[in-house]
Amino acid sequence: MWEFRNSNVFGATVFTTLMLVGALRTTTGLALLFAVVTVTFFLLGLGALSASRAPTWMGGVLGLIAAAIARYLCLAGVTASSFGRPILPNPPLFKP
C-alpha cells in the first residue's frame, strides 16, 4: 500500500475501512480480519498523535491478533483446497 510508504496511517485506515465494507460480502473470517486491521490502524494513528503510549501498544497487540487471524484463514484455505472440503470453519456472511 502506498500510504505506508508515505507514513500516512490515516490513509491506510481509510483504505482498510473500504476493504472491510467489501469483505462484508465474503466470509466471517475475512470480515473479522479487516475489522481488526481497521481498528489497529486507527489506534496506531491515534498513538502517533497522542502523548500516551497506550494506543500504540494496543494497536500492536491488535496487529498480532490480526496476524493470527490471517494465518488461520490461510490454513483454512489451504486445507480446504487440499482435501476438497472445508476442514476449518470459515462460514459465509450471507446466503446467496
Secondary structure, 3 states (H helix, E strand, C coil): CHHHHCCCHHHHHHHHHHHHHHHCCCEHHHHHHHHHHHHHHHHHHHHHHCCCCHHHHHHHHHHHHHHHHHHHHHHHHHHHHHHCCCCCCCCECCCC
